[in-house]
Amino acid sequence: MRMVNETWSMESITCPYHGWRWGKDGVLQSAQDAEVDFSQGNPCGALSLIELRCDRWGGFVGYTMDDDGPELRDYLAPMPALYRNHPMDAAVRVAWYRIKVDANWKFVTDNFSESYHTRTAHPQVPPWIDQDVDSGRHEMWPAGHGRTVQPMRPSLSDRPPEGVDHIFRHILSAWDIEPDAYETYEDFALQGWRDLKAAKQRLWKERGYLHYEHMSDEEITDSPHTVIFPNVTISFLPDNLIFFRSEPVKDEPEKCWFDLWCMAFPVEGQDEVESIMAGPKPLREAMACEHCDFDGGQGVPELAGQIVYQDMELAEKMQAGMHSRGYRDAHLSDQETRVRFFHKVLNDWIEGRKP
């Protein structure tokens, strides 16, 4: 009998069929007629639910049905080492969504394994994350994990039109850097980025950014967008974590569940954060998950205009396009190497070859 549905927090688990109550340690606590109607002995304290292998990393709990599978940190390697300076356990989940999208689950990993689409699909990104072809660092590991590390500075290729307010000006000003002090746009983007590193290292403590204490220059000013094989993506921004996960919908291969968690590191004196993917949010734990259908965007109007909303729009249109008589195969750029790599590792698993 299935005893728990969705996400619950409870002190014990009660079976809805016969009322047996199990503790969080899995041991049976009480059962109807336990002492008088079991010739083989009172089951309370003697029976236990089957234990599931689980472990923790950075506040996340991972589990596996495979008794012979690797330990969690071995499976995730090298991510625990790469992100050891991020105080993940302290992150507050300020937005929590589970959205049904009309697309196969693999589209999400394809999409987050490259940023070649960003300049077209997400025009709000180039003013604060440089996604030019020669700016990012693309990394891949044999188990299928990968990441793209990009500077959080303006793109030199995609510049806002004259007279349009620039978000990087506000970022510099917030750290006491004069944005008009630079003679050229190149200086504004490149030297401003270097000056921002220095300002953050100098002012973090008095500004309450205590999570910067052990973070490097790259970690406080760059964006490592990380895919954990096969279906989890985490963006490690200096002040935010953004967690994405896709899971198949049973018996519906052209639909998936898309999980979005927007998480923020607490900063002294802040009671609201910009969650990047879900807009401004109070700096407190979201107590309930928002379940909805994307429905072409109608199911989550509050996310309209956000990056992740645009990605879900793309996902549904791409899924429809795969049925086009005009579709034969993909002609991928070198920036999309990680897309090819994901499908290679996935095919290896399907054919019985562990990477």
C-alpha positions as CSV (number, residue, x, y, z in Angstrom):
1,M,0.0,0.0,0.0
2,R,1.4,3.4,-0.9
3,M,1.5,5.3,2.4
4,V,2.8,8.7,1.4
5,N,1.9,10.9,-1.5
6,E,3.8,14.0,-2.8
7,T,6.0,15.7,-0.3
8,W,5.2,15.3,3.4
9,S,6.8,16.1,6.7
10,M,5.6,14.0,9.6
11,E,6.6,12.4,12.8
12,S,5.2,9.0,11.8
13,I,3.7,7.2,8.7
14,T,0.3,5.6,9.0
15,C,-0.9,3.0,6.5
16,P,-4.4,3.9,5.2
17,Y,-5.3,0.3,4.7
18,H,-5.0,-1.3,8.2
19,G,-3.8,1.7,10.3
20,W,-0.3,0.4,11.1
21,R,1.9,3.3,12.2
22,W,5.6,3.4,11.4
23,G,8.2,5.7,12.9
24,K,10.6,7.8,10.9
25,D,13.2,5.1,11.6
26,G,11.0,2.7,9.7
27,V,10.2,0.6,12.8
28,L,6.5,-0.4,13.4
29,Q,5.2,1.5,16.4
30,S,1.6,0.3,16.6
31,A,-0.9,-2.0,15.0
32,Q,-4.5,-3.0,15.7
33,D,-4.7,-6.0,18.0
34,A,-1.0,-6.3,18.0
35,E,-0.8,-8.3,21.3
36,V,-3.8,-10.6,20.8
37,D,-4.1,-11.6,17.2
38,F,-0.7,-12.5,15.9
39,S,0.4,-16.0,16.6
40,Q,3.8,-15.3,15.3
41,G,4.3,-12.6,17.9
42,N,3.6,-8.9,18.4
43,P,4.9,-7.2,15.2
44,C,5.4,-3.8,16.9
45,G,9.1,-3.1,17.3
46,A,9.9,-6.3,15.3
47,L,9.0,-5.3,11.8
48,S,10.7,-2.5,9.8
49,L,10.1,-1.0,6.4
50,I,12.8,-1.8,3.8
51,E,15.6,0.8,4.2
52,L,16.4,2.9,1.2
53,R,20.0,4.0,0.5
54,C,20.2,7.8,0.9
55,D,22.8,10.4,1.6
56,R,23.2,14.2,1.8
57,W,25.1,16.8,-0.2
58,G,24.8,20.5,0.3
59,G,21.4,20.2,1.9
60,F,20.0,17.9,-0.8
61,V,19.1,14.3,-0.1
62,G,19.9,11.8,-2.8
63,Y,18.6,8.2,-2.8
64,T,19.0,5.1,-4.9
65,M,17.2,1.8,-5.4
66,D,20.5,0.1,-6.3
67,D,22.2,-1.6,-3.4
68,D,25.4,-1.9,-5.4
69,G,25.5,1.6,-6.8
70,P,28.2,4.2,-6.0
71,E,28.1,6.4,-2.9
72,L,26.4,9.7,-3.6
73,R,29.6,11.8,-3.5
74,D,31.4,9.4,-5.8
75,Y,28.5,9.6,-8.2
76,L,28.5,13.4,-8.1
77,A,32.2,13.8,-8.4
78,P,33.8,16.3,-8.9
79,M,30.9,18.6,-8.0
80,P,31.2,18.4,-4.2
81,A,34.9,19.4,-4.5
82,L,34.2,22.2,-7.0
83,Y,31.4,23.8,-4.9
84,R,32.9,23.2,-1.4
85,N,33.1,27.0,-0.9
86,H,29.3,27.5,-1.5
87,P,27.4,27.3,1.8
88,M,24.6,25.3,0.2
89,D,23.2,24.1,3.5
90,A,22.3,27.7,4.4
91,A,20.4,28.4,1.2
92,V,16.7,29.3,1.6
93,R,14.3,28.0,-1.0
94,V,12.2,31.1,-1.7
95,A,10.3,29.7,-4.8
96,W,9.1,26.1,-5.3
97,Y,7.4,25.0,-8.5
98,R,6.5,21.6,-10.1
99,I,5.3,22.3,-13.6
100,K,3.9,19.9,-16.2
101,V,5.4,20.7,-19.6
102,D,4.5,19.3,-23.0
103,A,8.1,18.1,-23.8
104,N,10.2,15.1,-23.3
105,W,12.3,15.2,-20.1
106,K,15.6,15.1,-22.1
107,F,14.9,18.6,-23.6
108,V,15.6,20.2,-20.3
109,T,19.1,18.7,-20.1
110,D,19.7,19.5,-23.8
111,N,18.7,23.1,-23.1
112,F,20.8,23.6,-20.0
113,S,23.8,22.0,-21.6
114,E,24.4,24.9,-23.9
115,S,24.0,28.6,-24.0
116,Y,24.2,29.1,-27.8
117,H,20.4,29.7,-27.7
118,T,20.6,32.4,-25.0
119,R,21.4,35.4,-27.2
120,T,18.2,34.8,-29.2
121,A,15.8,33.4,-26.6
122,H,16.9,35.3,-23.5
123,P,17.8,38.9,-24.5
124,Q,17.8,39.9,-20.8
125,V,20.9,37.8,-20.1
126,P,23.8,39.3,-22.2
127,P,23.7,42.7,-20.2
128,W,24.9,40.8,-17.1
129,I,26.3,37.4,-18.1
130,D,28.8,37.3,-20.9
131,Q,27.9,34.4,-23.1
132,D,30.0,35.3,-26.1
133,V,31.5,32.3,-27.9
134,D,35.0,32.9,-26.5
135,S,34.1,33.9,-23.0
136,G,32.8,30.7,-21.4
137,R,34.7,27.7,-20.2
138,H,33.1,24.4,-21.1
139,E,33.9,21.4,-18.9
140,M,32.8,17.7,-19.1
141,W,33.4,14.6,-17.0
142,P,33.2,10.9,-17.9
143,A,30.1,10.2,-15.8
144,G,28.1,12.7,-17.9
145,H,28.3,15.8,-15.7
146,G,29.3,19.1,-17.2
147,R,29.2,22.8,-16.7
148,T,29.8,26.1,-18.4
149,V,31.5,28.8,-16.4
150,Q,30.8,32.4,-17.7
151,P,31.7,35.8,-16.4
152,M,28.9,37.8,-14.8
153,R,29.7,40.9,-16.9
154,P,28.2,42.5,-20.0
155,S,28.6,40.8,-23.4
156,L,30.8,42.7,-25.8
157,S,28.8,41.4,-28.7
158,D,25.2,42.1,-27.6
159,R,25.2,45.7,-26.4
160,P,22.0,47.5,-25.3
161,P,20.9,50.3,-27.6
162,E,22.1,53.8,-26.8
163,G,20.0,55.4,-24.1
164,V,18.8,52.1,-22.6
165,D,19.6,51.8,-18.9
166,H,22.2,49.1,-18.3
167,I,21.8,46.6,-15.4
168,F,25.6,46.4,-14.9
169,R,25.6,50.0,-14.0
170,H,23.4,49.3,-11.1
171,I,25.5,46.3,-10.1
172,L,28.7,48.4,-10.0
173,S,27.0,51.3,-8.2
174,A,25.7,48.9,-5.5
175,W,29.3,48.1,-4.7
176,D,30.5,51.8,-4.7
177,I,32.0,51.7,-8.2
178,E,31.3,54.7,-10.4
179,P,30.0,53.3,-13.8
180,D,30.7,56.5,-15.7
181,A,34.4,56.4,-14.8
182,Y,35.2,54.1,-17.7
183,E,36.2,55.6,-21.0
184,T,35.0,52.9,-23.3
185,Y,32.3,50.2,-23.3
186,E,35.1,47.6,-23.2
187,D,36.5,49.1,-20.1
188,F,33.1,49.3,-18.5
189,A,32.6,45.6,-19.1
190,L,36.0,44.2,-18.5
191,Q,37.7,46.5,-16.0
192,G,34.4,47.0,-14.3
193,W,34.2,43.3,-13.8
194,R,37.7,43.2,-12.3
195,D,36.9,46.2,-10.1
196,L,33.7,44.4,-8.9
197,K,35.8,41.4,-7.8
198,A,38.0,43.7,-5.7
199,A,35.1,45.6,-4.2
200,K,33.3,42.5,-3.2
201,Q,36.4,41.1,-1.6
202,R,36.9,44.3,0.3
203,L,33.3,45.0,1.4
204,W,31.7,41.6,1.8
205,K,31.9,41.5,5.6
206,E,30.6,45.0,6.3
207,R,27.8,44.5,3.8
208,G,26.6,41.2,5.4
209,Y,27.6,38.9,2.6
210,L,29.1,36.4,5.0
211,H,28.9,33.6,2.5
212,Y,31.7,35.2,0.5
213,E,34.2,34.4,3.2
214,H,35.7,31.3,1.6
215,M,34.6,32.0,-2.0
216,S,37.2,32.8,-4.7
217,D,37.2,35.8,-7.1
218,E,35.6,33.6,-9.8
219,E,32.9,32.3,-7.4
220,I,31.8,35.8,-6.3
221,T,31.5,37.3,-9.9
222,D,30.9,34.4,-12.3
223,S,28.1,31.9,-13.2
224,P,28.9,28.2,-13.3
225,H,25.9,26.5,-14.9
226,T,26.1,22.9,-13.9
227,V,24.3,19.8,-15.3
228,I,24.4,16.7,-13.1
229,F,23.7,13.6,-15.2
230,P,21.1,12.8,-16.2
231,N,18.3,15.3,-15.2
232,V,19.5,17.9,-12.7
233,T,20.8,21.3,-13.3
234,I,22.1,23.8,-10.7
235,S,23.2,27.4,-11.4
236,F,25.7,28.5,-8.7
237,L,25.4,32.3,-8.7
238,P,27.2,34.3,-6.1
239,D,24.1,34.9,-4.1
240,N,21.6,32.3,-5.4
241,L,21.3,28.7,-6.3
242,I,18.8,27.7,-9.0
243,F,17.8,24.1,-9.0
244,F,16.1,22.5,-12.0
245,R,15.0,18.9,-12.5
246,S,13.0,17.1,-15.1
247,E,11.2,13.8,-14.7
248,P,9.1,11.8,-17.2
249,V,5.4,11.7,-16.9
250,K,4.3,8.1,-16.6
251,D,3.1,6.7,-20.0
252,E,3.4,10.1,-21.6
253,P,6.9,10.4,-23.2
254,E,6.1,13.8,-24.7
255,K,5.4,15.3,-21.3
256,C,7.6,15.9,-18.3
257,W,7.5,17.3,-14.8
258,F,9.8,20.3,-14.5
259,D,10.9,21.2,-10.9
260,L,12.1,24.8,-10.3
261,W,13.6,25.8,-6.9
262,C,14.9,29.3,-6.5
263,M,17.3,29.4,-3.5
264,A,19.1,32.4,-1.9
265,F,21.9,32.8,0.6
266,P,20.8,34.9,3.5
267,V,22.4,38.4,3.7
268,E,22.3,40.4,6.9
269,G,19.6,43.1,6.7
270,Q,17.9,41.7,3.6
271,D,14.3,40.6,3.8
272,E,13.7,40.2,0.1
273,V,15.7,38.7,-2.7
274,E,15.7,38.8,-6.5
275,S,15.2,35.1,-7.3
276,I,16.5,35.5,-10.9
277,M,14.0,32.9,-12.3
278,A,10.8,33.8,-10.3
279,G,11.2,37.5,-9.6
280,P,11.3,39.3,-6.2
281,K,10.6,37.0,-3.3
282,P,10.5,37.3,0.5
283,L,13.7,35.8,2.0
284,R,11.9,33.0,3.7
285,E,11.3,29.3,3.0
286,A,8.5,28.6,0.6
287,M,6.2,26.3,2.6
288,A,4.2,24.8,-0.3
289,C,5.0,23.6,-3.8
290,E,3.1,25.2,-6.6
291,H,1.8,22.4,-8.9
292,C,0.6,23.5,-12.3
293,D,0.5,22.8,-16.0
294,F,2.6,25.2,-18.1
295,D,-0.3,25.2,-20.7
296,G,1.6,27.4,-23.1
297,G,2.4,29.8,-20.3
298,Q,-1.2,30.3,-19.0
299,G,-0.5,28.1,-16.0
300,V,2.3,30.3,-14.5
301,P,1.5,33.9,-15.6
302,E,3.6,35.1,-12.6
303,L,6.7,33.8,-14.3
304,A,6.1,35.5,-17.7
305,G,9.2,37.2,-19.0
306,Q,11.5,35.2,-16.8
307,I,14.3,33.1,-18.3
308,V,12.8,29.8,-17.2
309,Y,9.4,30.7,-18.7
310,Q,11.1,31.3,-22.0
311,D,12.8,27.9,-21.8
312,M,9.5,26.1,-21.2
313,E,8.0,27.9,-24.2
314,L,11.0,26.7,-26.3
315,A,10.6,23.2,-24.9
316,E,7.0,22.8,-26.1
317,K,7.7,24.3,-29.5
318,M,10.7,22.1,-30.0
319,Q,8.7,19.0,-29.0
320,A,6.1,19.8,-31.6
321,G,8.9,20.5,-34.2
322,M,10.3,17.0,-33.8
323,H,7.3,15.7,-35.6
324,S,7.8,17.9,-38.5
325,R,8.4,16.2,-41.9
326,G,11.1,18.8,-42.4
327,Y,13.1,17.7,-39.4
328,R,16.0,15.3,-40.2
329,D,18.8,15.9,-37.7
330,A,20.6,18.6,-35.7
331,H,23.5,20.6,-37.0
332,L,25.2,21.6,-33.8
333,S,27.8,24.2,-33.0
334,D,30.9,23.5,-31.1
335,Q,29.3,25.3,-28.1
336,E,26.8,22.5,-28.1
337,T,29.3,19.7,-27.6
338,R,27.8,19.0,-24.2
339,V,24.5,18.2,-25.8
340,R,26.2,15.5,-27.9
341,F,28.1,14.3,-24.9
342,F,24.8,13.9,-22.8
343,H,23.2,11.7,-25.5
344,K,26.4,9.6,-25.8
345,V,26.5,8.9,-22.1
346,L,22.8,8.2,-22.0
347,N,23.1,5.8,-24.9
348,D,26.0,4.1,-23.2
349,W,23.8,3.4,-20.1
350,I,20.9,2.2,-22.3
351,E,23.2,-0.2,-24.1
352,G,24.7,-1.5,-20.8
353,R,28.0,0.3,-21.0
354,K,28.7,2.2,-17.7
355,P,30.7,5.3,-18.4
